[in-house]
Each structure stands twice: as C-alpha cells, then as structure tokens.
Amino acid sequence: MKNWYLYIVVALVLVSYNQAVFANVVRNNNFIRHNDSILHWIKLSKNKNRSFQDRKRYLDKAYFSSLSEKGDSLRNAYFLKISLSYYKLNDSISFRKVNKLSTNLSIKINDSSSLAANYWDLGRFYSNIGFKDSAYYTYSKAQKLYERINDFYNAVVLLNMAIIQSDIKDYTGSEVTTIKAIALFKPLKKYRHLYRCYNNLGVSFNNLGEYEKALLYHNKALEFQRKIKGENSFKENTLNNIGVSYEMQKKYKEAIRYYLDALAEDNLKQNNIKLYAKILDNLAYSKLKLEDLINTEKLFYESLQIRDSIGDYLGLAINKLHLAEFYAYKKDTLKALKFASETRSLASETKNFRELLRSLLLLSKLDADNNSTYTNRYIKLNDSLLMQERAIRNKFTRIQFETDEFIDKNRRLNQERNLILLTASCIFLLGALFYLSLKQRARQKELEFVQTQQKANEEIYNLMLAQQNKLEEGRKKEKKRISEELHDGVLGKLFGTRLILGTLNNKNDEGSISEREKYINDLQQIEDEVRNVSHVLNSESEVSDVSYTHIINDHIEDQSKVTNFTYEVVYDDNVVWEDINGGIKMNLFRIIQEAVQNINKYSKAKHVNLEFKIHNDRLSLSIEDDGIGFNAETKKNGIGLKNMQSRIDKLNGELLISSKKDEGTLIVAMIPLYG
C-alpha cells in the first residue's frame, strides 16, 4: 500500500513538472499553429530513428496545440491519436493524462466509438504493466460499446479478454470468450486473429491437461497461419507450443522433433530472437529429461545469454530454473542451489509466481537444512495464489455477469423502445390515414359542391340565354307585326288619301291648289318616314347581337352595385356573336362571372374594364381592375383560378393572369375560334 502512495505522489510531481515545462515551451516557441501542424507533429513523433526526447517533444507540441481546438469532436480525435502515441512511446504518465481527458470528452459528447477506443487503449496499458484484473475490466467496458455499435474491434477485445482469462487460469472462461471471438472473425476472414484464437485455445487446453484437444487447436492454428500474408513467426511459435504439449505428456522425443523443426525455419533468430531463445531452452530441457546431455548445457547458456541481453526476465527465470535442474541432475548441488536461488529472487521481483513456486519446491529438495522453511513458504504462497486466482476468477465472472446483465437490459430496453416506436408509428400512421381520409372526403365534397354549382350556373346561364332568345324572338315577331301593320295598314291608307287628294288637285283655284299641295307633301313625308321605320324594324342585322351582349351588360351592371365600382365594356365590331360557338360564349361568360365575383370579394376595385377583341381567328377577353392585386404565384392553386384555367384548356386557349400588390389585376383569355 505504501508503494502505491509513493507511486501516486511521484506521478503527480512528474505530471506537474511536465505541465510546467510544456507550458514554458509553448510560451517561448509559439507552438499553437494551424491544425495541420498537430498531425505533422504526431507523424514526426512516430519516427523511430529520432531520440526519445525528440519524439516526446513533438507529441507535447501536438498535445498543447490540440488544447486550443474549439470543436469538441476534432479536439477529441487529436487526443485519441496523441494518447495512443504516448502509449507506444512508453510515456505512461502522459498517456494516462491524455487518455483520461479524451475519455471524459467522449462521455461529454456521447461519442461511443471514441469512448470504446479510450477503454481499449487503457486496457492494453493495464495488460502490459501486469494489472490483469484492471485490464479485463477496462476491456469489458470497451467490448460492451463495440458490441453496441457493431464494430469489428468487439471481436479483437474479446480475444484479448480471453487471453487474460487464460493467464489467470480461468481456462473454461477463456474457451467461452475465445469461441465468441472466433464466431465474429470467421465471416470476416481475419486469419491473423483466427490464428491467435486457436493458439489461445491450444495453450488453455494444454494447461488443463487435455492434450489431444490442445494439439487439435494448435494444428487448426497452423491452418490459418498458412493463409496469413506477409512474414511472421507464428508457425515456429505453434511448433514450439506443440512441442511443449508433448513435453508435458513426457513424450520428449516428439517434443524435440517439433523444437528442431521450429529452429530449422530460416531467419527465426533475426525475426524473433525472443522466441528463438525460448525454443533453445525448451529443446535443452527435453534433452535433459531424456538424459541426453550432448550440447544441452551449451543450449541452456545460449538461451540464457540472449534472454539476459534483451531483458526477457520471465524467460530468464525459467532458464535459470532449468539450469538448476540440469546441475541437480549432474549432482553439482552448489550450482543447482545458485541457479535455484537466482530464480527465486528474479521471480519474486517480477511477480512471476509460477516460477517462484517451482524454485521453492526445488530448493526444498536441494537444501536439506532449510527444507521445512522452503516447504512452508511453498505451501503458504501456493494457498495464497489459489485464493487470489479464485478471487480474480470470481471478479471476472462478476464482470462478465454485469456485462451480460447490461447486454440483456440493453436488449430489453431496445425491444421496449422498438415496441414503443412501432406503436407510436402505427398510431401516427392511423391518425395520418384518418386525417387524410377526412381531408380527402372534405375535398371530394367541396369538389362535388363546386361541380354542382358550376352545373347549376350553367343551367341558369342556359335558362337566361333561352329566356333572352325567347324575348328576342318575341321582339322580332312584334317588330315584324308592327312593320306589317305600318306597311299594310297605315301606309296603305296614307297612299289612298294621297291619291284622293291628288284627284282634288283638278280644282284650279289657287287657294285649293296651294292647300292640297301642302297636305300632299305632308302625307308624302309621313309615308317616307313610316317606310323607313318599317325597314329598320324589319332589319335582322340590327338585332343580331343583342342577346349575348345584353346578358354580359346586365350581369356587370348587377355586380357593380355590390361594391359600387364603375365599369366600361368594349365590344369589337368585327365580332359576329351569332357565328360564335355557344360553348365558347358560355365559358367566357363563366370566366367573367368568376373574375367579377373575385373583384367584389377581394380587390376593392373602383373601376373595371372589359374588352372583347378578335385578331387572326382568335377571340380575346381582357378583364382589368385597379384593385389591391395579389401574388399570382401563391394564389395560382385557388379553386376559382383553377376553374378558369380548366375552361380555357377545354377550349385549347391560353390564360394569362398578371397581378402585383397595390397595382391591380389583368386577366387575358385567348381562344381560337376555329379548330
């Protein structure tokens, strides 16, 4: 516990010091520049040809520049890259600081993908420094998030969790987790990851003593190794693992064969010297077990020298223990005690409890005087480790349970949410359908009403037109009757009187002659006047246009009284209304009705002009008012304007509506008279 407190104090001091130094560097060198510089500095920090100090200095620049980034998402993206670079640089203090900043920011902006990456990086950090339980717990958090967002790294994290479970001897749990990862990797054909999965299963079953299954999985791993592109030493690693499996079965000859096959591979020493040293040690140990001492000591020392040079302390402990057994076999007790004691010290320092137990057991056999001491230490440590492993397994089980419970709860919440969304969607859809049905029904009724009204108006117009035609026909008959009366009656009588007076003209006295001539002249004037009136009354050309124009004039006159507007109607003399199709006249009259009705309703016009013109076999009607006008674009979908357009379309004509606010309205209809 004291060591932990000391570690925290030292870490805080280093963090404070680093921050002060970084701040001073920023102030003096003005490192906060364009965002591209951040990525450039991160890239420079990855150059392994540079010194640690230079690489760290570039990362520090990137970190302090990223602090000035205003956008949370972009700043967090920089934090993720920088924290990972610190991790790869083995700057644990800077990594933990930036990783924590990024984690908090990911939570704040609800960025699940970035938060999963934060936990993933932290899990790797804990795993590397040997905090297996912390690594597993952090990995489980990342795995929950990756699974929720259906990310590929869900499978990668599961594999890492499985390896940790195997490390703490939770082999059954490791098997379950590994199989989950395999199910995700296989469809994606991730051969490298599949190799690691089957290799982990082989190691786990090897430790369980189920060697047939172990060999089965190691051979399966070899199948996927052959599919991996690029150079790797996975094959030699698996050959070594197969050799270990035979070694644990005490089948040392088979073990030696696989060790030699692994060592026969080209460039193993150059590509993976750590694995090379391990295989040398394993080969020597199997030879020792077969009591084959030829070159055995040399192999042990070659492996020992390599492991010492590369700082492989776990391998050193195993190597020295094997040498202790080697010298014990040769009855060189002093050297055996020396290497066994060195193994105990090294294993204790590096917390390599497996080799520590083995060294205590060997020491109890080699040192008869201290046999009980070593034996008691062995028993006490073994019991303590068993309890610790059980506690960690329980902890992992609890974490897994919480994970499964979380997933189950999340699934239930998703199901409930989906059910609520489905129900709400159905209700909304039904409501929308009901509303649309009502609206459609209302529009249908409105359309039926408009059609009925149009039909009624057309019938009224036809009745008016028929009535007017009857009136005109009555007028014509009456005029003809009067004409005939004037011609046959009055004119005849006057003519007879004129003849009588003409005979009286034989009297020669001057007074009578003068009197008679006067009356005769008067009668002749009356005769001419009556004849003229008779001709006018009987002339069809004078009455041919009366009916249609009267209807229009009467309608305008009636409507002008509603809002008291003045009007003027102009008819082109070239229009022969009796020759124009009745359908054209009826539709034009309906357009006039609609336009004048709109004028009374909306325009507030003081004066209205109607004009009919004919040009190039096209009849035009223009209706202009000086009212308040309207926006023709927004009102073009109105029922009245639609009806106008519909009527014009039936006649193959054109309709122009021009209007601006406070500038009045002009409606022009152009209709072809023929075809």
C-alpha positions in Angstrom: 0.0 0.0 0.0 2.9 2.4 0.9 4.4 1.7 -2.6 1.1 2.8 -4.2 1.1 6.0 -2.3 4.7 6.7 -3.2 3.9 5.9 -6.9 0.9 8.3 -6.9 3.0 11.1 -5.3 5.8 10.7 -7.8 3.3 10.6 -10.7 1.7 13.8 -9.5 5.0 15.5 -9.2 6.1 14.4 -12.7 2.8 15.5 -14.2 3.1 18.9 -12.6 6.7 19.2 -13.7 5.8 18.1 -17.3 2.9 20.6 -17.4 5.1 23.5 -16.3 7.8 22.5 -18.8 5.3 22.1 -21.6 3.7 25.5 -20.8 7.0 27.2 -20.9 7.9 25.6 -24.2 4.6 26.7 -25.7 5.1 30.3 -24.5 8.6 30.5 -25.8 8.2 28.8 -29.1 4.6 29.7 -30.0 3.7 26.1 -30.9 0.0 26.7 -31.3 -0.5 26.9 -35.1 -2.7 25.6 -37.8 -4.4 22.2 -37.1 -2.3 20.6 -39.8 0.7 21.1 -37.6 -0.8 18.8 -35.0 -0.9 15.9 -37.4 2.5 16.8 -38.6 4.0 16.7 -35.1 2.2 13.4 -34.3 3.8 11.9 -37.5 7.2 13.2 -36.5 6.9 11.6 -33.1 6.4 8.1 -34.7 9.9 8.3 -36.4 11.9 5.6 -34.5 15.1 7.0 -35.8 14.7 10.0 -33.6 15.6 10.1 -29.9 13.0 9.5 -27.2 13.3 13.1 -26.1 12.7 14.5 -29.6 9.7 12.2 -30.2 8.2 13.2 -26.8 8.8 16.9 -27.5 6.8 16.6 -30.8 4.0 14.9 -29.0 4.0 17.6 -26.3 3.7 20.2 -29.1 0.8 18.3 -30.6 -0.9 18.0 -27.2 -0.8 21.6 -26.3 -1.8 22.7 -29.7 -4.9 20.4 -29.6 -6.0 22.1 -26.3 -6.8 25.3 -28.3 -9.0 23.4 -30.7 -12.6 24.7 -30.2 -14.6 21.9 -31.6 -15.0 19.0 -29.1 -15.1 16.3 -31.7 -12.0 17.4 -33.5 -10.1 18.0 -30.2 -11.1 14.5 -29.1 -9.9 13.0 -32.3 -6.5 14.6 -31.7 -6.5 13.4 -28.0 -7.1 9.8 -29.2 -4.1 9.9 -31.6 -1.8 11.7 -29.1 -2.7 9.3 -26.2 -2.0 6.3 -28.3 1.3 7.7 -29.5 2.3 8.4 -25.8 1.4 4.7 -25.1 3.6 3.4 -27.9 6.4 5.7 -26.7 6.1 4.1 -23.2 5.3 7.5 -21.6 2.8 6.1 -19.2 2.2 9.4 -17.3 1.4 11.4 -20.4 -0.7 8.5 -21.8 -2.8 8.3 -18.6 -3.3 12.1 -18.6 -4.4 12.5 -22.2 -6.4 9.2 -22.1 -8.4 10.5 -19.2 -9.0 13.8 -20.9 -10.2 12.0 -24.0 -12.4 9.6 -22.0 -14.2 12.5 -20.2 -14.7 14.3 -23.5 -16.0 11.2 -25.2 -18.6 10.8 -22.4 -19.5 14.5 -22.6 -20.2 14.5 -26.4 -21.7 11.0 -26.3 -19.2 9.5 -28.7 -19.4 5.8 -28.2 -16.8 4.9 -30.8 -14.2 7.2 -29.3 -15.1 6.1 -25.7 -14.6 2.4 -26.7 -11.2 3.3 -28.2 -10.3 5.1 -24.9 -11.1 2.0 -22.9 -9.3 -0.3 -25.4 -6.1 1.7 -25.2 -6.3 1.8 -21.4 -6.9 -2.0 -21.3 -3.8 -2.6 -23.3 -1.8 -0.3 -21.0 -3.0 -2.2 -17.9 -2.3 -5.5 -19.6 1.3 -4.5 -20.4 2.1 -3.5 -16.8 0.6 -6.7 -15.5 -2.7 -5.4 -14.0 -4.8 -8.2 -15.4 -8.0 -7.5 -13.4 -7.9 -3.8 -14.4 -7.1 -4.7 -18.0 -10.0 -7.2 -18.1 -12.5 -4.7 -16.5 -11.5 -2.0 -18.9 -11.6 -4.3 -21.9 -15.1 -5.4 -20.9 -16.2 -1.7 -21.0 -14.8 -1.3 -24.4 -16.4 -4.6 -25.5 -19.9 -3.5 -24.4 -19.5 -0.3 -26.5 -18.1 -2.1 -29.6 -20.8 -4.7 -29.5 -23.5 -2.0 -29.3 -22.2 -0.1 -32.3 -21.4 -3.4 -34.2 -17.7 -2.6 -34.5 -15.0 -5.1 -35.7 -13.0 -4.3 -32.5 -15.7 -6.1 -30.5 -14.0 -9.4 -31.6 -10.5 -8.1 -31.0 -11.3 -7.1 -27.4 -13.0 -10.4 -26.8 -9.8 -12.2 -27.9 -7.7 -10.0 -25.5 -10.1 -10.8 -22.7 -9.8 -14.5 -23.5 -6.0 -14.4 -23.3 -6.2 -12.6 -19.9 -8.6 -15.3 -18.7 -6.1 -17.9 -19.8 -3.3 -16.1 -18.0 -5.2 -16.2 -14.7 -6.0 -19.9 -15.2 -9.7 -19.3 -16.0 -9.4 -21.7 -18.9 -13.1 -22.5 -19.2 -14.0 -18.8 -19.3 -11.2 -18.2 -21.8 -12.6 -21.0 -24.0 -16.1 -19.5 -24.0 -14.8 -16.0 -24.8 -12.5 -17.2 -27.5 -15.3 -19.1 -29.2 -17.3 -15.9 -29.2 -14.4 -14.1 -30.9 -14.0 -16.9 -33.5 -17.7 -16.6 -34.5 -17.1 -12.9 -35.3 -13.7 -13.3 -37.0 -14.6 -16.2 -39.4 -17.1 -14.4 -41.6 -14.6 -11.6 -42.0 -11.8 -14.0 -42.9 -9.4 -12.4 -40.3 -6.8 -15.1 -40.5 -4.3 -13.4 -38.2 -6.8 -13.0 -35.4 -8.2 -16.5 -36.0 -4.7 -17.9 -35.6 -4.4 -16.1 -32.2 -7.8 -17.5 -31.2 -6.9 -21.1 -31.9 -3.4 -20.7 -30.4 -5.0 -19.5 -27.2 -7.4 -22.4 -27.1 -4.4 -24.8 -27.6 -2.5 -23.2 -24.7 -5.6 -23.3 -22.5 -6.2 -27.0 -23.1 -2.5 -27.7 -22.7 -2.7 -26.2 -19.2 -5.9 -28.1 -18.5 -4.0 -31.3 -19.4 -6.3 -32.1 -22.3 -3.5 -32.6 -24.7 -5.5 -34.1 -27.6 -7.7 -31.0 -27.8 -4.6 -28.8 -27.4 -2.9 -30.5 -30.3 -6.1 -30.3 -32.4 -6.4 -26.5 -31.8 -2.6 -25.9 -32.4 -2.9 -27.7 -35.8 -6.0 -25.6 -36.6 -3.9 -22.5 -35.8 -1.3 -23.7 -38.3 -4.0 -23.9 -41.0 -4.8 -20.2 -40.5 -1.1 -19.3 -40.3 -0.6 -20.6 -43.8 -3.3 -18.1 -45.0 -1.7 -15.1 -43.4 0.1 -12.8 -46.0 3.5 -11.4 -45.2 6.3 -12.6 -43.0 5.6 -13.9 -39.5 6.9 -16.3 -36.9 3.5 -17.8 -36.0 4.4 -21.2 -37.5 7.5 -21.5 -35.3 5.5 -20.3 -32.3 2.9 -23.1 -32.9 5.6 -25.7 -33.5 7.1 -24.7 -30.1 3.6 -25.0 -28.4 3.1 -28.4 -29.9 6.5 -29.4 -28.6 5.5 -28.1 -25.1 2.3 -30.2 -25.3 4.3 -33.4 -26.0 6.8 -32.4 -23.3 4.1 -32.1 -20.7 3.0 -35.6 -21.7 6.6 -36.7 -21.2 6.8 -37.5 -24.9 10.2 -35.8 -25.1 11.3 -37.3 -28.4 8.2 -35.9 -30.2 8.8 -32.6 -28.4 12.4 -32.4 -29.6 11.3 -33.1 -33.2 8.9 -30.1 -33.2 11.5 -27.9 -31.5 14.1 -28.8 -34.1 11.5 -28.2 -36.9 10.9 -24.7 -35.5 14.6 -24.0 -35.2 15.1 -25.1 -38.8 13.0 -22.3 -40.1 15.1 -19.6 -41.9 15.7 -16.2 -40.2 14.0 -17.1 -36.9 16.8 -15.7 -34.9 16.7 -12.5 -36.8 12.9 -12.1 -37.0 12.0 -13.2 -33.4 15.0 -13.7 -31.2 12.9 -14.0 -28.0 11.0 -17.0 -29.5 14.4 -18.4 -30.7 15.8 -18.3 -27.2 12.6 -19.9 -25.8 12.8 -22.8 -28.2 16.5 -23.3 -27.4 15.7 -23.6 -23.7 12.8 -25.9 -24.3 14.9 -28.1 -26.6 17.7 -28.3 -23.9 15.1 -29.2 -21.2 13.6 -32.0 -23.2 17.1 -33.4 -23.9 17.8 -33.2 -20.2 14.7 -35.2 -19.5 15.9 -37.8 -22.0 19.3 -37.7 -20.2 20.8 -36.6 -23.4 23.5 -34.1 -22.2 25.2 -33.6 -25.6 25.3 -29.8 -26.2 22.5 -29.4 -23.6 24.5 -27.1 -21.3 25.6 -25.1 -24.3 21.9 -24.7 -25.5 20.9 -23.6 -21.9 23.6 -20.9 -21.8 23.0 -19.6 -25.3 19.3 -19.1 -24.4 20.3 -17.6 -21.1 22.6 -15.1 -22.8 20.0 -14.0 -25.3 17.3 -13.5 -22.7 19.6 -11.5 -20.5 20.6 -9.3 -23.4 17.0 -8.5 -24.4 15.7 -8.2 -20.8 13.3 -11.2 -21.0 13.0 -11.6 -17.2 10.2 -14.2 -17.4 12.3 -16.3 -19.8 15.4 -15.8 -17.6 13.6 -17.2 -14.6 12.6 -20.3 -16.5 16.1 -20.6 -18.0 17.8 -20.5 -14.6 15.4 -22.9 -13.1 16.1 -25.4 -15.9 19.8 -24.9 -15.3 19.3 -25.6 -11.6 17.6 -28.9 -12.6 20.4 -29.6 -15.0 23.1 -29.2 -12.3 21.0 -31.1 -9.8 20.9 -34.0 -12.3 24.7 -33.7 -12.6 25.0 -33.7 -8.8 26.5 -30.2 -8.8 24.5 -29.0 -5.8 26.2 -25.7 -5.4 25.5 -24.6 -8.9 22.0 -26.0 -8.7 21.4 -24.0 -5.4 22.9 -20.9 -7.0 20.6 -21.0 -10.1 17.5 -22.0 -8.0 18.1 -19.1 -5.6 18.6 -16.7 -8.5 15.3 -18.0 -10.0 13.5 -17.4 -6.7 14.9 -13.8 -6.4 14.2 -12.9 -10.0 10.7 -14.5 -9.9 9.9 -12.6 -6.7 11.0 -9.3 -8.2 9.0 -9.7 -11.4 6.0 -11.3 -9.6 6.4 -14.5 -11.6 4.7 -16.7 -9.1 4.7 -19.9 -11.2 8.5 -20.0 -11.3 8.7 -18.8 -7.7 6.7 -21.8 -6.6 8.8 -24.1 -8.8 12.0 -22.6 -7.4 10.8 -23.0 -3.8 9.9 -26.6 -4.4 13.3 -27.3 -6.0 15.2 -25.5 -3.2 13.3 -27.6 -0.6 14.8 -30.7 -2.3 18.3 -29.3 -2.8 18.7 -27.6 0.6 18.0 -30.3 3.2 18.8 -28.0 6.1 16.2 -25.4 5.1 13.7 -28.0 3.7 10.9 -27.1 6.1 11.4 -23.4 5.5 11.1 -23.6 1.8 8.3 -26.1 2.0 6.3 -23.9 4.3 6.9 -20.9 2.0 5.8 -23.0 -0.9 2.6 -24.1 0.8 1.7 -20.6 2.1 2.4 -19.0 -1.3 0.5 -21.7 -3.2 -2.5 -21.3 -0.9 -2.4 -17.5 -1.2 -2.1 -17.7 -5.0 -5.0 -20.2 -5.2 -7.2 -17.8 -3.2 -6.1 -14.8 -5.3 -6.8 -16.7 -8.5 -10.2 -17.8 -7.2 -10.9 -14.2 -6.2 -9.9 -12.9 -9.6 -11.9 -15.5 -11.4 -14.9 -14.6 -9.3 -14.3 -11.0 -10.1 -14.1 -11.8 -13.8 -17.2 -13.8 -13.6 -18.9 -10.9 -11.8 -17.7 -8.5 -14.6 -19.0 -10.9 -17.2 -22.3 -11.3 -15.4 -22.6 -7.5 -15.2 -21.8 -7.4 -18.9 -24.4 -10.0 -19.8 -26.9 -8.3 -17.5 -26.1 -5.0 -19.1 -26.5 -6.5 -22.6 -29.7 -8.2 -21.6 -31.0 -5.0 -20.1 -30.0 -3.1 -23.1 -31.7 -5.7 -25.3 -34.9 -5.4 -23.3 -34.7 -1.6 -23.4 -34.2 -1.8 -27.2 -37.1 -4.1 -27.5 -39.3 -1.8 -25.4 -38.1 1.2 -27.3 -38.8 -0.5 -30.6 -42.2 -1.6 -29.4 -43.0 2.0 -28.3 -41.7 3.3 -31.7 -43.7 0.7 -33.5 -46.9 1.5 -31.5 -46.3 5.3 -31.9 -45.7 4.8 -35.6 -48.8 2.8 -36.0 -50.9 5.3 -34.1 -49.4 8.1 -36.1 -50.0 6.2 -39.4 -53.6 5.5 -38.5 -54.1 9.1 -37.4 -52.5 10.3 -40.6 -54.7 8.0 -42.7 -57.8 9.1 -40.8 -56.8 12.8 -41.3 -56.1 12.2 -45.0 -59.4 10.3 -45.3 -61.3 13.2 -43.7 -59.4 15.7 -45.8 -60.0 13.7 -49.0 -63.7 13.4 -48.1 -63.9 17.1 -47.5 -62.1 17.9 -50.7 -64.4 15.5 -52.5 -67.4 17.2 -51.1 -66.0 20.6 -51.9 -65.3 19.4 -55.5 -68.8 17.9 -55.8 -70.2 21.2 -54.5 -68.2 23.2 -57.0 -69.2 20.9 -59.8 -72.8 21.1 -58.7 -72.5 24.9 -58.5 -70.9 25.0 -61.9 -73.7 22.8 -63.3 -76.3 25.0 -61.7 -74.7 28.1 -63.0 -74.5 26.7 -66.5 -78.2 25.7 -66.3 -79.0 29.2 -65.1 -77.0 30.7 -67.9 -78.7 28.4 -70.4 -82.1 29.4 -69.0 -81.1 33.0 -69.2 -79.9 32.6 -72.7 -83.1 30.7 -73.7 -85.2 33.3 -72.0 -83.3 36.1 -73.7 -83.6 34.3 -77.0 -87.4 34.0 -76.5 -87.6 37.7 -75.6 -85.6 38.5 -78.7 -87.8 36.2 -80.8 -90.9 38.0 -79.3 -89.4 41.3 -80.1 -88.7 40.3 -83.6 -92.2 39.0 -84.1 -93.6 42.2 -82.6 -91.4 44.3 -84.8 -92.5 42.3 -87.8 -96.1 42.7 -86.9 -95.8 46.4 -86.4 -93.9 46.6 -89.6 -96.6 44.7 -91.4 -99.3 47.0 -89.8 -97.4 50.1 -90.8 -96.8 48.8 -94.3 -100.1 47.2 -95.0 -102.4 49.4 -92.9 -101.2 52.9 -92.2 -99.1 53.2 -95.3 -101.9 51.9 -97.5 -104.4 54.3 -96.0 -102.0 57.2 -96.4 -101.3 56.2 -100.0 -105.1 56.1 -100.7 -105.5 59.5 -99.1 -102.7 60.9 -101.2 -104.4 59.6 -104.4 -107.7 61.2 -103.4 -106.0 64.4 -102.7 -104.3 64.1 -106.0 -107.7 64.0 -107.8 -108.8 67.1 -105.9 -105.9 68.8 -107.4 -108.1 69.3 -110.5 -109.6 72.3 -108.9 -107.9 75.3 -110.3 -108.5 77.9 -107.7 -105.2 79.0 -106.2 -106.2 78.6 -102.6 -107.3 75.0 -103.0 -104.3 74.1 -105.1 -101.9 75.5 -102.6 -103.7 73.8 -99.6 -103.8 70.4 -101.4 -100.2 70.5 -102.3 -99.3 71.3 -98.7 -101.2 68.3 -97.4 -100.0 66.1 -100.2 -96.4 67.0 -99.3 -97.0 66.3 -95.6 -98.5 62.9 -96.4 -95.6 62.0 -98.6 -93.2 62.9 -95.8 -95.2 60.7 -93.4 -95.1 57.9 -95.9 -91.4 58.1 -96.3 -90.9 58.1 -92.5 -93.2 55.2 -91.9 -91.4 53.3 -94.7 -88.1 54.0 -93.1 -89.3 52.8 -89.7 -90.7 49.7 -91.2 -87.4 48.9 -92.8 -85.5 49.5 -89.6 -87.8 47.3 -87.5 -87.7 44.5 -90.1 -83.9 44.5 -90.4 -82.2 41.4 -88.8 -78.8 42.9 -88.9 -79.8 45.5 -86.3 -80.9 42.9 -83.7 -78.4 40.0 -84.3 -76.0 40.9 -81.5 -78.5 42.0 -78.8 -79.0 38.7 -76.7 -75.3 37.8 -75.6 -74.0 41.3 -75.1 -77.2 42.2 -73.1 -76.5 39.2 -70.8 -73.0 40.4 -70.1 -74.0 44.0 -69.7 -76.9 43.1 -67.3 -74.5 40.9 -65.2 -71.8 43.6 -65.0 -74.5 46.2 -64.1 -75.9 44.0 -61.3 -72.4 43.2 -59.9 -71.2 46.8 -60.0 -73.9 47.7 -57.5 -72.4 45.3 -54.9 -69.2 47.3 -54.3 -70.1 50.4 -56.3 -67.4 50.1 -58.9 -67.6 51.9 -62.2 -67.1 49.9 -65.4 -66.7 50.0 -69.1 -67.4 47.2 -71.6 -65.9 47.4 -75.1 -67.0 45.1 -77.9 -65.1 44.7 -81.1 -67.4 45.5 -84.1 -65.8 42.6 -86.0 -67.2 40.0 -83.6 -70.3 38.3 -85.1 -71.7 36.7 -81.9 -74.3 34.7 -83.7 -71.5 32.9 -85.6 -69.5 32.1 -82.4 -69.9 28.6 -80.9 -72.2 28.5 -77.9 -69.6 26.6 -75.8 -67.1 29.5 -76.2 -69.7 32.1 -75.3 -70.8 30.1 -72.2 -67.2 29.5 -70.9 -66.4 33.2 -71.5 -69.4 34.3 -69.5 -68.4 31.9 -66.6 -64.9 33.4 -66.6 -66.4 36.9 -66.4 -68.7 35.7 -63.6 -65.7 34.3 -61.6 -63.5 37.3 -62.3 -66.2 39.9 -61.2 -67.0 37.8 -58.2 -63.3 37.9 -57.1 -63.2 41.6 -57.7 -66.2 42.1 -55.4 -64.7 39.8 -52.8 -61.1 40.8 -52.6 -59.9 43.5 -54.9 -61.6 46.7 -53.6 -61.5 48.0 -57.1 -63.0 51.3 -58.1 -63.1 50.7 -61.8 -63.3 47.7 -64.1 -62.6 47.4 -67.8 -63.9 44.5 -70.0 -62.9 44.3 -73.6 -63.5 41.8 -76.4 -61.2 41.7 -79.5 -60.8 39.5 -82.5 -57.5 39.0 -84.3 -56.3 36.3 -86.6 -59.2 34.0 -85.8 -58.6 34.3 -82.1 -61.1 35.9 -79.7 -59.6 37.6 -76.7 -61.3 38.7 -73.5 -59.4 41.1 -71.1 -60.7 42.0 -67.6 -58.7 44.7 -65.8 -59.3 46.3 -62.4 -57.5 48.9 -60.3 -57.8 47.0 -57.0 -55.2 45.9 -54.4 -53.9 43.0 -56.5 -52.4 39.7 -55.2 -49.4 37.4 -55.6 -50.3 35.4 -58.6 -47.6 32.7 -57.8 -49.0 31.9 -54.3 -52.7 32.1 -55.4 -52.5 30.1 -58.6 -53.8 27.0 -56.9 -57.0 28.6 -55.8 -60.3 26.9 -57.0 -61.5 29.9 -58.9 -58.3 30.4 -60.9 -58.1 26.6 -61.5 -61.7 26.6 -62.9 -60.8 29.5 -65.2 -57.7 27.6 -66.4 -59.8 24.4 -66.8 -62.3 26.2 -69.0 -59.6 27.7 -71.2 -57.9 24.4 -71.5 -61.1 22.8 -72.8 -61.2 25.5 -75.5 -57.5 24.9 -76.4 -56.9 28.5 -75.4 -54.4 30.4 -73.2 -54.9 32.2 -69.9 -52.7 35.0 -68.6 -53.1 36.4 -65.1 -50.9 39.3 -64.2 -51.2 40.9 -60.8 -49.0 42.8 -58.3 -49.8 44.1 -54.9 -51.4 47.5 -55.0 -51.2 47.5 -58.8 -54.4 45.9 -59.8 -55.1 42.7 -61.8 -55.2 41.9 -65.5 -56.8 38.6 -66.8 -56.5 37.8 -70.5 -58.1 34.8 -72.2 -57.2 33.9 -75.8 -59.4 31.4 -77.6 -59.1 30.1 -81.1 -62.5 30.4 -82.9 -62.0 27.5 -85.3 -60.4 24.1 -84.6 
